[in-house]
Amino acid sequence: MRKTGKQGGDLKQAGSFKSEQPTGTLAQGDKNKVNAFGRSSINVEKAAAGVIDIDARVTGYVIMSCVIAAFGGILFGYDAGITGGVESMHQFAASYFPSTVNAPNTDFYCKYNDLNLAAYSSLMHFTGAVASLPASWFTQHLGRTRSMVIAGVSFVIGAILQAASKDTIAMIFIGRIFWGFGVGFGDHCAFIYTAEMAPPKWRGRLNTIVQCGTISGIVVGSAINIGAYHILWGWRLSLALAAVPGSILLLGGIFLPDTPNSYVERGMYERGKSVLEKVRGGQTEETELEYNTIVVANEAVRGLENPWRCIIRRRNLPQLALAILNPFFQQWSGVNAISFFAPQIFAGISTFSGGVGPLYAALLVNGVQMIATIVTVFVVDKFGRRSMLLTASCVGFGADIAVAVLFACTVKPNSPSLAFGPSIASIVLIGIYSISFGFGWGPIGWLVPSEVHDLNTRSAGQSITVFTQLMSGAVVTMTFLKMMCSLKYGVFIFFGIWQFLAILYCIFLQPETQGIPIEEAANFVRSHWFWRKVAYPGGVIPATSIPKLAGDPEIKARAEALELRRASTRQSVSSVI
């Protein structure tokens, strides 16, 4: 995106800079150039951030790398998909949680209100939250792929320990601790890796592949539980197969190259340039421009203070807020309650009560969420992050309240199940909620935090995001069965309130980062009408805050030359047509 004036400091944003020109406007010459480039208007916040448009290619190698990295998300998804189903298998429950064996014949809301069961379910989240903190150091100083190796090894060990457990609850708990380390490192590196590998205009699509991996893991895990349900040792099979995605991520960490950003950050400039040219399909002027922006962005933060201290400085508070609020609202929408305990929830619905029926219902609900997530991959860079989050929150709020009203009107006191009609209605409503999560907070709740930080604070910021997501998920998972037993239908009203607060957040505080190069996203966030008041005294953006990469003469000249070539190409095509 072009900017006005001779230097970056001459660029003015409405209400932010003091200027002789009218604020928020472009000089006439720049307007003509912008129109020549086929752009009818300029986004003032993009202009204030000094955004340079990089039209990088997407190649098969990039897609393959991002798909393998997405197994970091599959680790979490597979755990979510099998845990509830394994807990409902008679052999597993009788061995480790005997108080839940006869649960289907008890009260609708209190069937599985068991403290040890809740602790087993939430332990992976608590451990993953703790592991995400050292994952920041490993990812920044040793590389993104090294964290993949740690995640893969941890998940394989956890699968072996749980599958081989001999009726001792300590062994399955230790196994889940290893799973937590795998998820903590896997979630941390997967989103950073895909965000840095992806071209700016494809970053949304490729980054949401990680969430596709998560929901795919949930669906595959649910399907495996159905096949394993009637096998005496079926629960061991479900747990042991977790070693498969762990092994794939381990091999990816060994054989995939690290990201160009990571190599440059660690001083390996030639290696970083070589990898960038490989993933972009060759050495081109676009590749040179992208490489220069990475180098200049890295030099701008080199020698700065420790990332954990830097991220709490005033200018970085907007990104820190987004790193916390996005995963917070993602988890407090109640998704973990649905994903982990879908078999338990549906065990109280007469249509699916008994045996394998609740597992089919869980597979159905998670399946529609997977479809919605796949659709999101293709539309997130078209419709934008903010609008999709807002739509998802509105739909999720309506679904939560509708489920609460349905249960309030149809669940009879001390009844273990619902009638046929309300059973079908509840499955449909929970399915609608899952769809809303699949095209909103599921993928985009991860995408936005992974793309808004400076290079110096990116790893620390992702650790905070993973910590918030897993810790929030741990609290929800630990307390959901107790809340459902105590609040009854009110538990869905509780989650609906958080959905309503998420709507307000999206309207007023969520910037639209669609199409912004990752090296420039932090300054773009700081230029948001609200967050600039947080980042800068009086909300006035100082001229020195314009990113160096936007004002660098060489990069600016390359960007302008490329824009002129694009404009000439478009004009030639138009004349032929």
VOPANU-639937 format. One record per residue (C-alpha): residue in three letters; x, y, z. Coordinates in steps of 0.001 Angstrom, whole numbers, plus 500000, padded with zeros to 6 digits. Layout:
N
ALAXYZ ...
end
This chain:
577
MET500000500000500000 ARG501367503432499016 LYS501949506208501512 THR502085509989501178 GLY504969512386501551 LYS508687512076500962 GLN509429510250504188 GLY507531507887506443 GLY507138510687508981 ASP505131512766506502 LEU502329510249506481 LYS499307511498508395 GLN496420509601509882 ALA493140511270510703 GLY493156512393514286 SER496688511134514865 PHE499242513396513162 LYS499700517130513045 SER500013518083509398 GLU499673520926506919 GLN497599518624504716 PRO494053517641505685 THR494338514595507925 GLY493569511199506498 THR494046512369502874 LEU496490511726500049 ALA498306514153497823 GLN496706514415494352 GLY499677512752492654 ASP499457509774494972 LYS495713509561494405 ASN496293509295490666 LYS498916506594491194 VAL496620504672493514 ASN493825504819490956 ALA496287503701488285 PHE497054500697490455 GLY493372499767490353 ARG492598500800493955 SER489606503028494468 SER490375504000498051 ILE493054503902500725 ASN492562502365504146 VAL493788505108506450 GLU494965502697509124 LYS497009500764506565 ALA498517504049505416 ALA499362505053508973 ALA501093501738509478 GLY503217502235506362 VAL502020498979504843 ILE503871497766501747 ASP501927495458499452 ILE503843492225498781 ASP502339489973496136 ALA504207486791497079 ARG503462483468495413 VAL501929480468497116 THR503604477197496138 GLY502978473545496710 TYR505970473445499041 VAL504389476112501271 ILE501109474217501391 MET502858470937502206 SER504882472565504987 CYS501803474183506516 VAL499837470926506350 ILE502583469053508219 ALA502847471865510777 ALA499068471586511226 PHE499680468274512991 GLY500533470486515949 GLY496817471259515990 ILE495839467634515372 LEU497514466693518677 PHE495065468858520583 GLY492127467844518403 TYR492738464117518699 ASP492857464401522476 ALA489588466338522479 GLY487993463798520131 ILE488829460640522051 THR488845461742525697 GLY485087461960526253 GLY484448458766524318 VAL487163456809526126 GLU485783458009529455 SER482369456627528494 MET483736453148527601 HIS482734450635530278 GLN486124448913530597 PHE487987452231531051 ALA485391453703533409 ALA485252450574535579 SER489039450564535932 TYR489661454232536661 PHE486369456046537386 PRO483979453417538795 SER481499455986540143 THR480509456843536553 VAL479777453265535424 ASN476047453457536171 ALA475770457155535272 PRO473222456734532430 ASN470528455843534963 THR470972458997537070 ASP469884462642536792 PHE470081464268533318 TYR472422467067534424 CYS474536465192536977 LYS475376461935535188 TYR479149462412535102 ASN479787464828537956 ASP482981463093539119 LEU485979465077540408 ASN488633462570539290 LEU487086462404535826 ALA487146466187535523 ALA490765466266536748 TYR491824463667534155 SER490124465638531380 SER491617468996532360 LEU495134467863533297 MET496363468046529701 HIS495217471685529490 PHE496909472700532735 THR500171471021531740 GLY500021472454528224 ALA499525475947529615 VAL502655475596531746 ALA504651474064528861 SER503751476946526543 LEU505941479312528582 PRO509325477586528031 ALA508146476839524476 SER508644480541523770 TRP512379480340524484 PHE512842477129522507 THR510916478471519514 GLN512759481788519426 HIS516310480619520111 LEU516349477091518667 GLY513803477454515890 ARG510201476567515135 THR510981473046513921 ARG512824472124517145 SER509595472800519034 MET507815470460516595 VAL510267467709517554 ILE509648468226521274 ALA505881468236520722 GLY505967465044518668 VAL508171463129521099 SER506058464176524091 PHE502817463080522462 VAL504218459687521446 ILE505449459033524997 GLY502084460083526423 ALA500229457738524076 ILE502427454784525046 LEU502074455397528785 GLN498286455683528691 ALA497693452765526326 ALA499966450511528383 SER498498451495531764 LYS497678448554534082 ASP494706449794536100 THR496830452396537897 ILE495407455881537623 ALA498866457432538128 MET500114456088534786 ILE497288457562532723 PHE497703460885534538 ILE501438460914533765 GLY500624460118530160 ARG498304463122529978 ILE501049465304531424 PHE503240464331528460 TRP500306465066526137 GLY500081468474527739 PHE503736469180526929 GLY503116468032523371 VAL500100470289522946 GLY501832473256524614 PHE504809473086522239 GLY502731471981519241 ASP500191474795519452 HIS502966477304520026 CYS505075476430517004 ALA502356475432514526 PHE500664478814514263 ILE503915480781514168 TYR505353478444511540 THR502361478700509192 ALA501999482468509720 GLU505641483069508780 MET505720480616505877 ALA502531481872504240 PRO502456484760501720 PRO500625487798503210 LYS497531487410501046 TRP497302483696501823 ARG498239483833505493 GLY494651483625506714 ARG493876480559504606 LEU497071478693505391 ASN497072479565509094 THR493531478253509498 ILE494802474891508247 VAL496090474403511808 GLN492554474750513158 CYS491395472414510378 GLY493928469993511821 THR492433470466515278 ILE488853469782514250 SER489987466957511933 GLY491694465381514926 ILE488452465699516894 VAL486427464033514132 VAL488960461237513555 GLY489153460618517296 SER485353460459517548 ALA485198457980514649 ILE487924455788516164 ASN486002455667519442 ILE482936454347517592 GLY484971451565516020 ALA486742450733519284 TYR483682450885521552 HIS482744447211521392 ILE486347445985521630 LEU487307444957525156 TRP490613446810524885 GLY489200449476522565 TRP490107452331524881 ARG493758451279524651 LEU493530451373520853 SER492059454892520890 LEU494817456153523169 ALA497647454329521363 LEU496724455744517934 ALA497585459214519256 ALA501180458240518510 VAL500443458539514772 PRO499993462347514572 GLY502768462741517137 SER505150460766514918 ILE504216462768511810 LEU504889466055513604 LEU508185464634514885 LEU509275463731511345 GLY508154467144510097 GLY510289468838512704 ILE513283466776511599 PHE512978467197507834 LEU511170470532507249 PRO513240473736507039 ASP512672476438509594 THR510955479663508553 PRO512909482494506855 ASN511945484761509754 SER513421482329512265 TYR516692481970510358 VAL517056485759510040 GLU516178486205513713 ARG519014483795514623 GLY521519485504512295 MET521459482909509480 TYR520681485377506699 GLU521798483334503696 ARG519903480283504902 GLY516826482432505472 LYS517017483890501975 SER517534480458500452 VAL514495479022502218 LEU512355482016501233 GLU513282481573497577 LYS512517477859497833 VAL509077478286499376 ARG508188481141496988 GLY509233479200493893 GLY512456480989492951 GLN514320484274493151 THR512145487165491988 GLU511865490864492723 GLU508871490080494936 THR511011487622496886 GLU513787490215497239 LEU511294492742498547 GLU509834490269501027 TYR513293489216502206 ASN514318492849502698 THR511227493542504807 ILE512068490550507010 VAL515678491685507432 VAL514791495309508155 ALA512018494285510558 ASN514510492037512354 GLU517176494767512504 ALA514602497172513923 VAL514115494939516974 ARG517625493483517267 GLY519301494421520525 LEU516021495302522189 GLU515267494171525706 ASN514042490719526675 PRO510835489863524736 TRP508904489193527947 ARG509763492655529231 CYS509277494247525852 ILE505788492842525346 ILE504452494632528430 ARG505745498041527271 ARG503063500550526385 ARG503554500368522633 ASN503040496591522731 LEU499988496530524994 PRO497503496421522063 GLN499105493251520692 LEU499294491783524198 ALA495592492484524678 LEU494707490721521432 ALA496952487789522373 ILE494909487340525561 LEU491379488347524558 ASN491105486234521405 PRO491892482854523017 PHE489944483885526128 PHE486719484445524203 GLN487467481376522106 GLN487458479112525161 TRP484749480828527196 SER482321480332524341 GLY482113476827525842 VAL483681474883522998 ASN485711472563525220 ALA482587471664527130 ILE481018470540523855 SER484114468867522361 PHE485278466953525438 PHE481946466051526941 ALA479725465634523894 PRO479267461884524596 GLN478289462660528179 ILE475908465443527112 PHE474253463281524490 ALA474043460323526860 GLY471095462158528370 ILE469288462432525046 SER466953459503524558 THR467457459244520798 PHE471132458431521374 SER471070457044524900 GLY472950453897525692 GLY475903452193524090 VAL477530453782521089 GLY474682456228520348 PRO476192459265522142 LEU479437458733520205 TYR477548458992516914 ALA475960462244518099 ALA479373463629519066 LEU480742462656515652 LEU477830464418513934 VAL478301467673515862 ASN482081467692515418 GLY481709466766511753 VAL479665469845510902 GLN482230471957512746 MET484971470461510595 ILE483052471336507412 ALA482624474918508632 THR486336475158509415 ILE487303473883505972 VAL485047476497504385 THR486764479143506510 VAL490114478279504911 PHE488798479532501568 VAL486875482614502721 VAL488787484110505664 ASP491019486232503410 LYS487985487366501435 PHE485550488346504173 GLY488100489265506851 ARG488714488220510429 ARG486574490738512275 SER483352490249510334 MET483549486474510633 LEU484207486623514385 LEU481263488976514824 THR478938486727512837 ALA480097483641514726 SER479518485311518101 CYS475978486326517141 VAL475088482820515937 GLY476757481191518957 PHE474908483497521352 GLY471574482595519779 ALA472340478865519871 ASP473425478915523537 ILE470287480724524655 ALA468086478468522526 VAL469595475307524089 ALA469050476763527564 VAL465390477523526810 LEU464871474061525283 PHE466349472244528286 ALA464475474480530734 CYS461157473631529090 THR461647469917528372 VAL463920468322530990 LYS461813466771533729 PRO463016466641537361 ASN465167463570538100 SER464680462337534532 PRO467714460667532889 SER466793461602529304 LEU464867463822526898 ALA461888462951524738 PHE462442462315521011 GLY461474465781519728 PRO463572467818522161 SER466462465365521621 ILE466581466108517904 ALA466149469851518505 SER469055469921520985 ILE471358468108518551 VAL470466470609515826 LEU471070473607518088 ILE474376472307519411 GLY475315471559515806 ILE474551475186514869 TYR476766476325517717 SER479560474047516445 ILE479207475488512943 SER479495479036514295 PHE482647478092516170 GLY484050476385513092 PHE483883479523510927 GLY484710481975513710 TRP486486481644517012 GLY487915478198516235 PRO490362479151513468 ILE490374482950513736 GLY490852482985517497 TRP494271481489516753 LEU494966483350513527 VAL494791486929514802 PRO497193486538517780 SER499752484762515582 GLU500009487669513114 VAL499973490882515194 HIS503333490860517006 ASP506723492313516133 LEU509351489677515406 ASN511042490317518769 THR507856489626520756 ARG506181487098518451 SER507304483976520270 ALA506511485419523709 GLY503150486620522425 GLN502300483172521069 SER503237481639524419 ILE500803483990526123 THR498110483054523607 VAL498658479315524085 PHE498819479744527870 THR495559481711527909 GLN493827479252525592 LEU494898476140527480 MET494429477604530951 SER490953478871530055 GLY490202475489528522 ALA491450473762531669 VAL489154475813533895 VAL486155475211531605 THR486902471481531336 MET487484471115535068 THR484287472911536065 PHE481806472141533278 LEU480369468903534672 LYS480034470521538098 MET478464473651536599 MET476016471585534560 CYS474993469670537681 SER474611472888539718 LEU473332475417537167 LYS471474472861535008 TYR470239474619531832 GLY471739477837533200 VAL475208476643532158 PHE474297477454528547 ILE473104480912529589 PHE476472481342531288 PHE478324480635528043 GLY475817482764526129 ILE476776485772528267 TRP480398485349527208 GLN479272485163523586 PHE477459488486524025 LEU480589490082525484 ALA482517488710522504 ILE480105490528520188 LEU480925493839521892 TYR484636493045521705 CYS484469492388517965 ILE482547495602517316 PHE484805497946519256 LEU488236496384519811 GLN489059493833517101 PRO491196495306514263 GLU490888493851510765 THR494303492405509881 GLN493273490890506562 GLY496037491174503935 ILE498549492965506200 PRO502145491619505862 ILE503144490006509125 GLU506185492280509533 GLU503879495324509512 ALA500851494050511421 ALA501986495332514837 ASN502091498943513673 PHE498771498450511932 VAL497195497307515209 ARG498692500291517025 SER497008502611514520 HIS493510501270515370 TRP491224504081516605 PHE491108502658520148 TRP494431500877520501 ARG496475503919519445 LYS495186505607522622 VAL496626502676524564 ALA499922502515522679 TYR500761506237522501 PRO500290509198524876 GLY497187511100523845 GLY496588508687520976 VAL499023510654518784 ILE501204508390516658 PRO504759509820516623 ALA506493510026513262 THR509272507787514597 SER506770504942515022 ILE506329504514511270 PRO508092501213510614 LYS511574501457509208 LEU510771498959506479 ALA508144501344505053 GLY510555504284505019 ASP513652502449503874 PRO514576504017500502 GLU515629500762498849 ILE512534498857499916 LYS510306501797499045 ALA511852502040495568 ARG511421498295494965 ALA507809498425496125 GLU506995501384493877 ALA508704499748490882 LEU506726496560491396 GLU503477498496491699 LEU504180500302488419 ARG504855496960486698 ARG501603495554488050 ALA499715498626486870 SER501292498351483407 THR500356494672483216 ARG496765495410484176 GLN496540498173481581 SER497958495848478892 VAL495433493157479760 SER492617495723479685 SER493670496991476235 VAL493708493434474869 ILE490268492745476275 
end
